[in-house]
Amino acid sequence: MASGPAGQAEAELAARLRVVLTRLHRHLRQQSVGGLTPSQGSALAAIERLGMPTLGELAAREGVQPPSVTRIVGALEGMGLVRRVADESDRRVSRVGLLPEGRRTLARNRSARTAYLAARLQRLAPEERAALADLIALLERIEDREDIGDIGDIGDIGDEVAP
C-alpha cells in the first residue's frame, strides 16, 4: 500500500468501509426468521449452495470444526429443514441436503432481509439511491477482483485507523 497522505486517505476509507459493512451485515443477520441462529442460517445457505455436501465439506466451507457442524446439522434436522443421507460410494460418510421447509425458510429469511433494506432505501432521496446503485457496481468490482490475491497479502489495512 502506498504511504503518505494518499495512502492514509486510502486506509481511512478502507476502515470506514469495513465498519459500515460490518454493521450492515450485523443488522441483516438480525432480520432472521424461523428461529435460526446465525450459524444455522449460514449452514443452511451453504448447504443450498453446495448441493449435497458431506459434513466435512460443510465444516470446511463454514470454517468450523466437524463436531460443531454435526451439532448445527442435528439442530437443522430437528427443525425439519435438512436431512442426512449416507453417501452412495462410501456408506460411512453422511451427506446433508435441504428439505422443502429448509428452502422455504431460506426464502423467508432472504425476503425479510430484502424488505429491511428496501425500507431503508425508501428513506433516501432519488439521487441518493442512484448514487448507491453506482456504489454497488463499484463494490461488486472490488469483491470480484481475482488479481489482488488473498486478503492476507493486503495486510491489516485500516486496523490502525479508529472507526
DSSP file (Angstrom, degrees, kcal/mol; ACC not computed):
  #  RESIDUE AA STRUCTURE BP1 BP2  ACC     N-H-->O    O-->H-N    N-H-->O    O-->H-N    TCO  KAPPA ALPHA  PHI   PSI    X-CA   Y-CA   Z-CA
    1    1 A M              0   0    0      0, 0.0     6,-0.1     0, 0.0     2,-0.0   0.000 360.0 360.0 360.0 144.5    0.0    0.0    0.0
    2    2 A A        -     0   0    0      1,-0.1     2,-0.2     4,-0.1     8,-0.1  -0.337 360.0-139.7 -69.0 149.7    1.2    3.5   -0.8
    3    3 A S     >  +     0   0    0      4,-0.1     4,-0.6     3,-0.1     3,-0.3  -0.504  57.9  47.9-101.7 177.0    2.5    5.6    2.1
    4    4 A G  H  > S-     0   0    0      1,-0.2     4,-2.6    -2,-0.2     5,-0.2  -0.393 111.3 -35.0  89.3-169.3    1.9    9.3    2.7
    5    5 A P  H  > S+     0   0    0      0, 0.0     4,-2.6     0, 0.0    -1,-0.2   0.878 138.3  50.2 -58.6 -41.5   -1.3   11.3    2.5
    6    6 A A  H  > S+     0   0    0     -3,-0.3     4,-2.2     1,-0.2    -2,-0.2   0.922 112.8  47.0 -64.5 -42.3   -2.8    9.3   -0.3
    7    7 A G  H  X S+     0   0    0     -4,-0.6     4,-2.2     2,-0.2    -1,-0.2   0.884 112.6  49.4 -65.4 -38.9   -2.0    6.0    1.5
    8    8 A Q  H  X S+     0   0    0     -4,-2.6     4,-2.6     2,-0.2    -2,-0.2   0.903 110.3  50.4 -66.6 -41.4   -3.5    7.4    4.7
    9    9 A A  H  X S+     0   0    0     -4,-2.6     4,-2.4    -5,-0.2    -2,-0.2   0.902 111.0  49.7 -63.0 -40.3   -6.7    8.5    3.0
   10   10 A E  H  X S+     0   0    0     -4,-2.2     4,-2.6     2,-0.2    -2,-0.2   0.907 111.0  49.3 -64.1 -42.2   -7.0    5.1    1.4
   11   11 A A  H  X S+     0   0    0     -4,-2.2     4,-2.3     2,-0.2    -2,-0.2   0.900 111.6  48.6 -64.4 -41.4   -6.5    3.4    4.8
   12   12 A E  H  X S+     0   0    0     -4,-2.6     4,-2.4     2,-0.2    -2,-0.2   0.908 112.1  48.8 -65.5 -41.3   -9.2    5.7    6.4
   13   13 A L  H  X S+     0   0    0     -4,-2.4     4,-2.5     2,-0.2    -2,-0.2   0.917 111.5  49.7 -63.2 -43.6  -11.6    5.0    3.5
   14   14 A A  H  X S+     0   0    0     -4,-2.6     4,-2.5     1,-0.2    -2,-0.2   0.898 110.9  50.0 -62.0 -40.6  -11.0    1.2    3.9
   15   15 A A  H  X S+     0   0    0     -4,-2.3     4,-2.4     2,-0.2    -2,-0.2   0.916 111.3  47.8 -65.2 -43.5  -11.6    1.4    7.6
   16   16 A R  H  X S+     0   0    0     -4,-2.4     4,-2.5     2,-0.2     5,-0.2   0.913 112.8  49.2 -63.4 -42.0  -14.8    3.3    7.2
   17   17 A L  H  X S+     0   0    0     -4,-2.5     4,-2.5     1,-0.2     5,-0.2   0.923 110.8  50.4 -62.3 -45.0  -16.0    0.8    4.6
   18   18 A R  H  X S+     0   0    0     -4,-2.5     4,-2.2     1,-0.2    -2,-0.2   0.920 112.0  47.6 -59.2 -45.3  -15.1   -2.1    6.8
   19   19 A V  H  X S+     0   0    0     -4,-2.4     4,-2.4     2,-0.2    -2,-0.2   0.934 113.8  45.2 -64.9 -46.9  -17.0   -0.6    9.7
   20   20 A V  H  X S+     0   0    0     -4,-2.5     4,-2.5     1,-0.2    -1,-0.2   0.889 114.1  49.0 -67.9 -37.5  -20.2    0.2    7.8
   21   21 A L  H  X S+     0   0    0     -4,-2.5     4,-2.5    -5,-0.2    -1,-0.2   0.893 111.2  50.6 -67.0 -38.3  -20.2   -3.2    6.0
   22   22 A T  H  X S+     0   0    0     -4,-2.2     4,-2.2    -5,-0.2    -2,-0.2   0.929 112.7  45.7 -63.7 -45.2  -19.8   -5.0    9.3
   23   23 A R  H  X S+     0   0    0     -4,-2.4     4,-2.5     2,-0.2    -2,-0.2   0.923 113.6  48.8 -64.5 -44.1  -22.6   -3.0   10.9
   24   24 A L  H  X S+     0   0    0     -4,-2.5     4,-2.5     1,-0.2    -2,-0.2   0.914 110.6  51.5 -62.2 -42.6  -24.9   -3.6    7.9
   25   25 A H  H  X S+     0   0    0     -4,-2.5     4,-2.4     2,-0.2    -1,-0.2   0.914 109.9  49.8 -59.8 -43.4  -24.1   -7.3    7.9
   26   26 A R  H  X S+     0   0    0     -4,-2.2     4,-1.5     1,-0.2    -2,-0.2   0.927 111.0  48.8 -62.0 -45.7  -24.9   -7.5   11.6
   27   27 A H  H  < S+     0   0    0     -4,-2.5     4,-0.4     1,-0.2    -1,-0.2   0.894 111.5  50.0 -62.5 -39.7  -28.3   -5.7   11.1
   28   28 A L  H >< S+     0   0    0     -4,-2.5     3,-1.5     1,-0.2    -1,-0.2   0.907 107.7  53.0 -65.9 -40.9  -29.1   -8.0    8.2
   29   29 A R  H >< S+     0   0    0     -4,-2.4     3,-1.0     1,-0.3    -1,-0.2   0.811 102.0  60.7 -64.0 -28.1  -28.3  -11.1   10.2
   30   30 A Q  T 3< S+     0   0    0     -4,-1.5    -1,-0.3     1,-0.3    -2,-0.2   0.603  88.4  73.7 -73.9 -10.5  -30.7   -9.8   12.9
   31   31 A Q  T <  S+     0   0    0     -3,-1.5    -1,-0.3    -4,-0.4    -2,-0.1   0.228  70.6 137.8 -86.2  15.4  -33.5  -10.0   10.4
   32   32 A S    <   -     0   0    0     -3,-1.0     2,-0.3     4,-0.1     3,-0.2  -0.324  34.6-165.4 -65.5 140.4  -33.6  -13.8   10.6
   33   33 A V        +     0   0    0     72,-0.2     3,-0.4     1,-0.1    76,-0.1  -0.844  62.3  49.4-118.4 160.7  -37.0  -15.5   10.7
   34   34 A G  S    S-     0   0    0     -2,-0.3    -1,-0.1     1,-0.2    71,-0.0   0.556 115.0 -83.2  89.4   8.1  -37.7  -19.1   11.7
   35   35 A G  S    S+     0   0    0      1,-0.2     2,-0.3    -3,-0.2    -1,-0.2   0.715  79.0 154.9  72.3  20.6  -35.8  -19.1   14.9
   36   36 A L        -     0   0    0     -3,-0.4    -1,-0.2     4,-0.1    -4,-0.1  -0.587  40.0-132.6 -82.5 142.6  -32.4  -19.8   13.3
   37   37 A T     >  -     0   0    0     -2,-0.3     4,-2.7     1,-0.1     5,-0.2  -0.477  33.7-104.0 -77.5 163.1  -29.1  -18.8   14.9
   38   38 A P  H  > S+     0   0    0      0, 0.0     4,-2.4     0, 0.0     5,-0.2   0.898 123.9  51.1 -56.1 -39.7  -26.6  -17.1   12.7
   39   39 A S  H  > S+     0   0    0      2,-0.2     4,-2.3     1,-0.2     5,-0.2   0.901 110.8  47.7 -65.3 -40.3  -24.6  -20.3   12.4
   40   40 A Q  H  > S+     0   0    0      2,-0.2     4,-2.5     1,-0.2    -1,-0.2   0.913 112.6  48.7 -66.7 -42.4  -27.7  -22.3   11.5
   41   41 A G  H  X S+     0   0    0     -4,-2.7     4,-2.2     2,-0.2    -2,-0.2   0.905 112.3  48.6 -63.3 -41.5  -28.7  -19.8    8.9
   42   42 A S  H  X S+     0   0    0     -4,-2.4     4,-2.3    -5,-0.2    -2,-0.2   0.918 112.7  47.5 -64.8 -43.7  -25.2  -19.7    7.4
   43   43 A A  H  X S+     0   0    0     -4,-2.3     4,-2.6     2,-0.2    -2,-0.2   0.899 110.1  52.8 -64.5 -40.9  -25.0  -23.5    7.3
   44   44 A L  H  X S+     0   0    0     -4,-2.5     4,-1.9     1,-0.2    -1,-0.2   0.922 111.4  45.9 -61.3 -44.5  -28.5  -23.8    5.7
   45   45 A A  H  X S+     0   0    0     -4,-2.2     4,-2.3     1,-0.2    -1,-0.2   0.883 112.0  51.9 -65.7 -38.1  -27.4  -21.3    2.9
   46   46 A A  H  X S+     0   0    0     -4,-2.3     4,-2.8     2,-0.2     5,-0.2   0.895 107.0  52.7 -65.8 -39.3  -24.1  -23.2    2.4
   47   47 A I  H  X S+     0   0    0     -4,-2.6     4,-1.6     1,-0.2    -1,-0.2   0.912 109.1  50.4 -61.6 -41.5  -26.0  -26.5    2.0
   48   48 A E  H  < S+     0   0    0     -4,-1.9    -2,-0.2     1,-0.2    -1,-0.2   0.939 113.9  44.2 -61.0 -46.4  -28.1  -24.9   -0.6
   49   49 A R  H  < S+     0   0    0     -4,-2.3    -2,-0.2     1,-0.2    -1,-0.2   0.891 117.4  44.5 -65.6 -40.0  -25.1  -23.6   -2.5
   50   50 A L  H  < S-     0   0    0     -4,-2.8     2,-1.0     1,-0.2    -1,-0.2   0.661  95.2-145.1 -83.1 -16.5  -23.1  -26.8   -2.2
   51   51 A G  S  < S-     0   0    0     -4,-1.6    47,-0.4    -5,-0.2    -1,-0.2  -0.773  75.3  -3.6  92.1-102.5  -25.9  -29.1   -3.1
   52   52 A M  S    S-     0   0    0     -2,-1.0    45,-0.2    45,-0.1    -1,-0.1  -0.635  85.6-179.2-124.7  70.8  -25.5  -32.3   -1.0
   53   53 A P        -     0   0    0      0, 0.0    43,-2.3     0, 0.0     2,-0.1  -0.282  28.9-115.2 -72.1 156.0  -22.2  -31.7    0.8
   54   54 A T  B  >  -A   95   0A   0     41,-0.2     4,-2.3     1,-0.1    41,-0.2  -0.441  34.6-107.3 -73.8 164.3  -20.6  -34.1    3.2
   55   55 A L  H  > S+     0   0    0     39,-1.3     4,-2.5     1,-0.2     5,-0.1   0.875 123.2  53.5 -62.1 -35.4  -20.4  -32.9    6.8
   56   56 A G  H  > S+     0   0    0     38,-0.3     4,-2.4     2,-0.2    -1,-0.2   0.907 108.0  48.6 -64.8 -42.7  -16.7  -32.4    6.2
   57   57 A E  H  > S+     0   0    0      2,-0.2     4,-2.4     1,-0.2    -2,-0.2   0.896 112.7  48.8 -63.2 -40.1  -17.2  -30.3    3.2
   58   58 A L  H  X S+     0   0    0     -4,-2.3     4,-2.4     2,-0.2    -2,-0.2   0.909 110.2  50.9 -66.6 -42.0  -19.8  -28.2    5.1
   59   59 A A  H  X>S+     0   0    0     -4,-2.5     5,-2.2     1,-0.2     4,-1.1   0.918 112.0  47.4 -61.0 -43.3  -17.4  -27.8    8.0
   60   60 A A  H  <5S+     0   0    0     -4,-2.4     3,-0.3     2,-0.2    -2,-0.2   0.920 112.3  49.2 -64.3 -43.7  -14.7  -26.6    5.7
   61   61 A R  H  <5S+     0   0    0     -4,-2.4    -1,-0.2     1,-0.2    -2,-0.2   0.885 116.5  42.2 -62.5 -39.7  -17.0  -24.2    3.9
   62   62 A E  H  <5S-     0   0    0     -4,-2.4    -1,-0.2    -5,-0.2    -2,-0.2   0.585 107.8-125.4 -85.6 -11.2  -18.2  -22.7    7.1
   63   63 A G  T  <5 +     0   0    0     -4,-1.1     2,-0.3    -3,-0.3    -3,-0.2   0.859  68.7 120.4  70.4  35.5  -14.8  -22.6    8.7
   64   64 A V      < -     0   0    0     -5,-2.2    -1,-0.3    -6,-0.2    -2,-0.1  -0.830  69.1 -92.9-126.2 165.6  -15.8  -24.7   11.8
   65   65 A Q    >>  -     0   0    0     -2,-0.3     4,-1.8     1,-0.1     3,-0.9  -0.467  39.1-111.3 -75.8 149.9  -14.7  -27.9   13.3
   66   66 A P  H 3> S+     0   0    0      0, 0.0     4,-2.3     0, 0.0     5,-0.2   0.855 116.1  56.6 -51.9 -41.1  -16.6  -31.1   12.3
   67   67 A P  H 3> S+     0   0    0      0, 0.0     4,-1.8     0, 0.0     5,-0.1   0.885 107.0  50.9 -61.2 -33.5  -18.2  -31.6   15.8
   68   68 A S  H <> S+     0   0    0     -3,-0.9     4,-2.4     2,-0.2     5,-0.2   0.930 110.6  46.9 -66.9 -44.3  -19.7  -28.1   15.5
   69   69 A V  H  X S+     0   0    0     -4,-1.8     4,-2.9     1,-0.2     5,-0.2   0.848 108.3  57.0 -67.8 -31.5  -21.2  -28.7   12.1
   70   70 A T  H  X S+     0   0    0     -4,-2.3     4,-2.1    -5,-0.2    -1,-0.2   0.920 109.7  45.0 -62.7 -42.7  -22.5  -32.1   13.4
   71   71 A R  H  X S+     0   0    0     -4,-1.8     4,-2.2     2,-0.2    -2,-0.2   0.914 114.0  49.2 -66.2 -42.7  -24.4  -30.2   16.2
   72   72 A I  H  X S+     0   0    0     -4,-2.4     4,-2.4     1,-0.2    -2,-0.2   0.942 113.0  46.0 -62.2 -48.2  -25.6  -27.5   13.7
   73   73 A V  H  X S+     0   0    0     -4,-2.9     4,-2.7     1,-0.2    -1,-0.2   0.884 109.8  55.6 -63.4 -38.4  -26.9  -30.1   11.2
   74   74 A G  H  X S+     0   0    0     -4,-2.1     4,-2.3    -5,-0.2    -1,-0.2   0.908 109.4  46.4 -59.1 -42.2  -28.5  -32.0   14.1
   75   75 A A  H  X S+     0   0    0     -4,-2.2     4,-1.4     2,-0.2    -2,-0.2   0.916 112.5  49.5 -66.5 -42.7  -30.4  -28.9   15.1
   76   76 A L  H  <>S+     0   0    0     -4,-2.4     5,-2.6     1,-0.2     6,-0.7   0.874 111.0  50.6 -64.2 -36.8  -31.5  -28.2   11.5
   77   77 A E  H ><5S+     0   0    0     -4,-2.7     3,-1.8     1,-0.2    -1,-0.2   0.926 106.6  54.5 -63.2 -45.1  -32.6  -31.8   11.2
   78   78 A G  H 3<5S+     0   0    0     -4,-2.3    -1,-0.2     1,-0.3    -2,-0.2   0.783 107.1  51.3 -60.7 -28.0  -34.6  -31.5   14.3
   79   79 A M  T 3<5S-     0   0    0     -4,-1.4    -1,-0.3    -5,-0.1    -2,-0.2   0.472 116.4-115.7 -86.4  -3.2  -36.4  -28.5   12.8
   80   80 A G  T < 5S+     0   0    0     -3,-1.8    21,-0.4    -4,-0.3    22,-0.3   0.788  84.0 116.4  75.2  27.5  -37.2  -30.4    9.7
   81   81 A L  S   <S+     0   0    0     -5,-2.6    18,-2.8    20,-0.2    21,-0.4   0.728  74.8  18.3 -99.7 -26.9  -35.0  -28.2    7.4
   82   82 A V  E     -B   98   0A   0     -6,-0.7     2,-0.4    16,-0.3    16,-0.2  -0.886  62.2-147.5-137.3 166.8  -32.4  -30.7    6.3
   83   83 A R  E     -B   97   0A   0     14,-2.4    14,-2.5    -2,-0.3     2,-0.4  -0.996  11.9-136.9-137.5 146.3  -31.9  -34.5    6.0
   84   84 A R  E     +B   96   0A   0     -2,-0.4     2,-0.3    12,-0.2    12,-0.2  -0.817  23.7 179.8 -98.5 140.6  -28.8  -36.6    6.3
   85   85 A V  E     -B   95   0A   0     10,-2.7    10,-3.5    -2,-0.4     2,-0.2  -0.980  32.8-104.5-136.5 150.9  -28.2  -39.4    3.9
   86   86 A A  E     -B   94   0A   0     -2,-0.3     8,-0.2     8,-0.2     5,-0.2  -0.526  43.2-105.6 -73.0 140.1  -25.4  -41.9    3.5
   87   87 A D        -     0   0    0      6,-3.3     6,-0.2     3,-0.6    -1,-0.1  -0.437  23.3-134.8 -64.4 136.9  -23.0  -41.3    0.7
   88   88 A E  S    S+     0   0    0      1,-0.2     3,-0.2    -2,-0.1    -1,-0.1   0.829 103.0  41.0 -65.9 -32.6  -23.7  -43.8   -2.2
   89   89 A S  S    S+     0   0    0      1,-0.3     2,-0.3     2,-0.0    -1,-0.2   0.706 129.3  25.3 -90.9 -19.9  -20.0  -44.5   -2.7
   90   90 A D    >   -     0   0    0      3,-0.2     3,-2.4     1,-0.1    -3,-0.6  -0.793  64.3-164.9-146.1  98.0  -18.9  -44.6    1.0
   91   91 A R  T 3  S+     0   0    0     -2,-0.3    -3,-0.1     1,-0.3    -1,-0.1   0.620  87.0  67.5 -62.4 -13.6  -21.7  -45.5    3.4
   92   92 A R  T 3  S+     0   0    0     -6,-0.1     2,-0.4     2,-0.0    -1,-0.3   0.671  89.4  79.2 -78.0 -15.6  -19.6  -44.3    6.3
   93   93 A V  S <  S-     0   0    0     -3,-2.4    -6,-3.3    -6,-0.2     2,-0.4  -0.775  71.5-147.2 -98.5 134.0  -19.9  -40.7    5.0
   94   94 A S  E     - B   0  86A   0     -2,-0.4   -39,-1.3    -8,-0.2     2,-0.3  -0.810   8.9-164.1 -99.2 139.8  -23.0  -38.6    5.6
   95   95 A R  E     -AB  54  85A   0    -10,-3.5   -10,-2.7    -2,-0.4     2,-0.4  -0.845   9.2-146.4-113.2 157.5  -24.3  -36.0    3.1
   96   96 A V  E     + B   0  84A   0    -43,-2.3     2,-0.3    -2,-0.3   -12,-0.2  -0.986  16.8 178.7-130.4 136.5  -26.8  -33.4    4.0
   97   97 A G  E     - B   0  83A   0    -14,-2.5   -14,-2.4    -2,-0.4     2,-0.2  -0.932  31.4 -99.3-134.8 158.1  -29.5  -31.9    1.8
   98   98 A L  E     - B   0  82A   0    -47,-0.4   -16,-0.3    -2,-0.3   -17,-0.1  -0.493  27.8-148.1 -75.5 141.5  -32.2  -29.3    2.1
   99   99 A L    >>  -     0   0    0    -18,-2.8     4,-1.9    -2,-0.2     3,-0.8  -0.638  37.0 -97.6 -95.6 164.7  -35.8  -30.3    2.7
  100  100 A P  H 3> S+     0   0    0      0, 0.0     4,-2.4     0, 0.0     5,-0.2   0.867 126.2  53.7 -53.0 -38.8  -38.6  -28.2    1.2
  101  101 A E  H 3> S+     0   0    0    -21,-0.4     4,-2.3     1,-0.2   -20,-0.2   0.845 105.5  54.6 -67.0 -31.3  -39.1  -26.4    4.6
  102  102 A G  H <> S+     0   0    0     -3,-0.8     4,-2.3   -21,-0.4    -1,-0.2   0.906 108.6  47.8 -65.1 -42.1  -35.4  -25.6    4.6
  103  103 A R  H  X S+     0   0    0     -4,-1.9     4,-2.4     2,-0.2    -2,-0.2   0.911 112.1  49.6 -64.0 -42.4  -35.8  -23.9    1.2
  104  104 A R  H  X S+     0   0    0     -4,-2.4     4,-2.6     2,-0.2    -2,-0.2   0.898 109.6  51.7 -64.1 -39.4  -38.9  -22.0    2.4
  105  105 A T  H  X S+     0   0    0     -4,-2.3     4,-2.5     2,-0.2   -72,-0.2   0.919 110.1  48.7 -63.5 -43.9  -37.0  -20.9    5.5
  106  106 A L  H  X S+     0   0    0     -4,-2.3     4,-2.6     1,-0.2    -2,-0.2   0.923 111.7  49.7 -60.6 -43.9  -34.1  -19.6    3.3
  107  107 A A  H  X S+     0   0    0     -4,-2.4     4,-2.5     1,-0.2    -2,-0.2   0.909 110.9  49.2 -62.9 -42.0  -36.6  -17.8    1.0
  108  108 A R  H  X S+     0   0    0     -4,-2.6     4,-2.4     2,-0.2    -1,-0.2   0.906 111.9  49.1 -64.5 -40.8  -38.4  -16.2    4.0
  109  109 A N  H  X S+     0   0    0     -4,-2.5     4,-2.3     2,-0.2    -2,-0.2   0.924 112.0  47.7 -64.4 -43.8  -35.1  -15.0    5.5
  110  110 A R  H  X S+     0   0    0     -4,-2.6     4,-2.5     1,-0.2    -2,-0.2   0.906 112.3  50.0 -63.6 -41.0  -33.9  -13.5    2.2
  111  111 A S  H  X S+     0   0    0     -4,-2.5     4,-2.7    -5,-0.2    -2,-0.2   0.907 110.2  50.2 -64.0 -41.4  -37.3  -11.8    1.8
  112  112 A A  H  X S+     0   0    0     -4,-2.4     4,-2.1     2,-0.2    -2,-0.2   0.905 113.1  46.2 -63.6 -41.2  -37.1  -10.4    5.3
  113  113 A R  H  X S+     0   0    0     -4,-2.3     4,-2.2     2,-0.2    -2,-0.2   0.893 112.8  49.1 -69.9 -39.6  -33.6   -9.0    4.7
  114  114 A T  H  X S+     0   0    0     -4,-2.5     4,-2.9     2,-0.2    -2,-0.2   0.914 111.3  50.2 -64.8 -41.9  -34.5   -7.6    1.3
  115  115 A A  H  X S+     0   0    0     -4,-2.7     4,-2.5     2,-0.2    -2,-0.2   0.892 108.3  53.6 -62.9 -39.7  -37.6   -5.9    2.9
  116  116 A Y  H  X S+     0   0    0     -4,-2.1     4,-1.6     2,-0.2    -1,-0.2   0.942 113.6  41.8 -59.0 -48.7  -35.4   -4.5    5.6
  117  117 A L  H  X S+     0   0    0     -4,-2.2     4,-2.6     1,-0.2    -2,-0.2   0.910 112.5  53.8 -66.7 -41.5  -33.0   -2.9    3.1
  118  118 A A  H  X S+     0   0    0     -4,-2.9     4,-1.9     1,-0.2    -1,-0.2   0.897 107.4  51.6 -61.0 -40.3  -35.9   -1.8    0.8
  119  119 A A  H  X S+     0   0    0     -4,-2.5     4,-0.6     1,-0.2    -1,-0.2   0.898 111.9  46.4 -63.6 -39.8  -37.5    0.1    3.7
  120  120 A R  H >< S+     0   0    0     -4,-1.6     3,-0.8     1,-0.2    -2,-0.2   0.873 110.3  53.3 -70.1 -36.4  -34.2    1.8    4.5
  121  121 A L  H >< S+     0   0    0     -4,-2.6     3,-1.8     1,-0.2    -2,-0.2   0.830  97.9  65.2 -67.5 -31.6  -33.7    2.7    0.8
  122  122 A Q  H 3< S+     0   0    0     -4,-1.9    -1,-0.2     1,-0.3    -2,-0.2   0.769  93.7  61.6 -62.2 -24.0  -37.1    4.3    0.6
  123  123 A R  T << S+     0   0    0     -3,-0.8    -1,-0.3    -4,-0.6     2,-0.2   0.588  90.3  89.8 -78.7  -9.4  -35.9    6.9    3.1
  124  124 A L  S <  S-     0   0    0     -3,-1.8    -3,-0.0    -4,-0.2     5,-0.0  -0.574  84.7-110.4 -87.4 150.9  -33.2    8.0    0.6
  125  125 A A    >>  -     0   0    0     -2,-0.2     4,-2.2     1,-0.1     3,-0.6  -0.400  35.3-106.2 -70.4 155.7  -33.8   10.7   -2.0
  126  126 A P  H 3> S+     0   0    0      0, 0.0     4,-2.1     0, 0.0     5,-0.1   0.875 122.0  51.3 -53.4 -40.4  -33.9    9.5   -5.6
  127  127 A E  H 3> S+     0   0    0      1,-0.2     4,-2.0     2,-0.2     5,-0.1   0.830 108.4  52.3 -69.4 -28.9  -30.4   11.0   -6.3
  128  128 A E  H <> S+     0   0    0     -3,-0.6     4,-2.3     2,-0.2    -1,-0.2   0.884 108.6  49.9 -71.4 -38.1  -29.0    9.1   -3.2
  129  129 A R  H  X S+     0   0    0     -4,-2.2     4,-2.2     2,-0.2    -2,-0.2   0.888 110.5  50.6 -65.7 -37.5  -30.5    5.8   -4.5
  130  130 A A  H  X S+     0   0    0     -4,-2.1     4,-1.9    -5,-0.2    -2,-0.2   0.913 110.4  48.9 -64.7 -42.1  -28.9    6.5   -7.9
  131  131 A A  H  X S+     0   0    0     -4,-2.0     4,-2.4     1,-0.2    -2,-0.2   0.891 110.1  52.4 -63.5 -38.6  -25.5    7.1   -6.1
  132  132 A L  H  X S+     0   0    0     -4,-2.3     4,-2.9     2,-0.2    -2,-0.2   0.894 105.3  54.3 -64.7 -39.5  -26.0    3.9   -4.2
  133  133 A A  H  X S+     0   0    0     -4,-2.2     4,-1.8     1,-0.2    -1,-0.2   0.910 110.0  47.3 -59.8 -41.7  -26.6    2.0   -7.4
  134  134 A D  H  X S+     0   0    0     -4,-1.9     4,-1.8     1,-0.2    -2,-0.2   0.910 111.6  50.9 -64.3 -41.6  -23.3    3.3   -8.7
  135  135 A L  H  X S+     0   0    0     -4,-2.4     4,-2.9     1,-0.2    -2,-0.2   0.895 106.0  54.8 -63.6 -40.6  -21.6    2.4   -5.4
  136  136 A I  H  X S+     0   0    0     -4,-2.9     4,-2.6     1,-0.2    -1,-0.2   0.911 105.8  52.8 -60.0 -41.5  -23.0   -1.1   -5.6
  137  137 A A  H  X S+     0   0    0     -4,-1.8     4,-1.7     1,-0.2    -1,-0.2   0.908 111.0  47.2 -60.3 -41.0  -21.4   -1.5   -9.0
  138  138 A L  H  X S+     0   0    0     -4,-1.8     4,-2.5     2,-0.2    -2,-0.2   0.916 111.0  50.7 -65.7 -43.1  -18.1   -0.4   -7.6
  139  139 A L  H  X S+     0   0    0     -4,-2.9     4,-2.9     1,-0.2     5,-0.2   0.896 107.8  53.5 -62.5 -39.2  -18.4   -2.8   -4.6
  140  140 A E  H  X S+     0   0    0     -4,-2.6     4,-1.9     1,-0.2    -1,-0.2   0.894 109.1  49.4 -61.7 -39.1  -19.2   -5.6   -7.0
  141  141 A R  H  X S+     0   0    0     -4,-1.7     4,-0.7     2,-0.2    -2,-0.2   0.916 111.8  48.2 -65.3 -42.8  -16.0   -4.8   -8.9
  142  142 A I  H >< S+     0   0    0     -4,-2.5     3,-0.9     1,-0.2    -2,-0.2   0.940 115.2  44.6 -61.6 -47.0  -14.0   -4.7   -5.6
  143  143 A E  H 3< S+     0   0    0     -4,-2.9    -1,-0.2     1,-0.2    -2,-0.2   0.816 112.5  52.4 -68.0 -31.0  -15.4   -8.0   -4.5
  144  144 A D  H 3< S+     0   0    0     -4,-1.9     2,-0.3    -5,-0.2    -1,-0.2   0.518  77.6 120.5 -86.0  -6.8  -15.0   -9.7   -7.9
  145  145 A R    <<  +     0   0    0     -3,-0.9     3,-0.2    -4,-0.7    -3,-0.0  -0.423  32.8 176.7 -66.0 122.9  -11.3   -8.9   -8.3
  146  146 A E  S >  S+     0   0    0     -2,-0.3     3,-0.7     1,-0.1    -1,-0.2   0.622  70.8  67.6 -96.1 -17.2   -9.3  -12.0   -8.7
  147  147 A D  T 3  S+     0   0    0      1,-0.2    -1,-0.1     2,-0.0    -2,-0.1   0.394  81.0  74.9 -90.1   4.7   -5.9  -10.3   -9.2
  148  148 A I  T 3  S-     0   0    0      1,-0.2    -1,-0.2    -3,-0.2    -2,-0.1   0.530  90.5-139.9 -94.2  -4.1   -5.5   -8.8   -5.8
  149  149 A G    <   -     0   0    0     -3,-0.7    -1,-0.2     4,-0.1     5,-0.0  -0.199  44.6 -23.9  80.4-174.4   -4.6  -12.1   -4.1
  150  150 A D    >   -     0   0    0      1,-0.1     3,-1.8     3,-0.0     4,-0.5  -0.315  63.1-112.1 -69.5 156.3   -5.6  -13.3   -0.7
  151  151 A I  G >> S+     0   0    0      1,-0.3     3,-1.2     2,-0.2     4,-0.9   0.802 117.4  66.5 -59.3 -28.6   -6.7  -10.8    2.0
  152  152 A G  G 34 S+     0   0    0      1,-0.3    -1,-0.3     2,-0.2     3,-0.1   0.760  91.8  61.8 -65.1 -23.5   -3.5  -11.8    3.8
  153  153 A D  G <4 S+     0   0    0     -3,-1.8    -1,-0.3     1,-0.2    -2,-0.2   0.733  99.7  55.8 -71.6 -21.6   -1.5  -10.3    1.0
  154  154 A I  T <4 S-     0   0    0     -3,-1.2    -1,-0.2    -4,-0.5    -2,-0.2   0.785  97.7-145.7 -83.6 -28.6   -3.0   -6.9    1.8
  155  155 A G     <  -     0   0    0     -4,-0.9     2,-1.3     1,-0.1    -1,-0.2  -0.498  48.8 -38.1  90.0-167.2   -2.1   -6.7    5.4
  156  156 A D  S >  S-     0   0    0     -2,-0.2     3,-1.7    -4,-0.1     4,-0.5  -0.459  70.6-173.8 -94.6  62.0   -4.1   -5.1    8.1
  157  157 A I  T 3   +     0   0    0     -2,-1.3    -2,-0.1     1,-0.3    -3,-0.0  -0.351  69.9   2.8 -60.0 127.2   -5.3   -2.1    6.1
  158  158 A G  T >  S+     0   0    0     -2,-0.1     3,-1.4     1,-0.1    -1,-0.3   0.312  93.6 113.1  84.0  -9.7   -7.2    0.3    8.3
  159  159 A D  T <  S+     0   0    0     -3,-1.7    -2,-0.1     1,-0.3    -1,-0.1   0.798  78.5  53.3 -66.3 -25.4   -6.7   -1.6   11.5
  160  160 A E  T 3  S+     0   0    0     -4,-0.5     2,-0.5     2,-0.1    -1,-0.3   0.559  95.1  85.1 -84.2  -5.9   -4.6    1.3   12.8
  161  161 A V  S <  S-     0   0    0     -3,-1.4  -153,-0.0  -150,-0.1     0, 0.0  -0.842  83.2-124.5 -99.6 126.1   -7.4    3.8   11.9
  162  162 A A              0   0    0     -2,-0.5    -2,-0.1     1,-0.1  -146,-0.1  -0.406 360.0 360.0 -65.8 142.0  -10.1    4.3   14.6
  163  163 A P              0   0    0      0, 0.0    -1,-0.1     0, 0.0    -4,-0.0   0.499 360.0 360.0 -68.8 360.0  -13.6    3.7   13.3
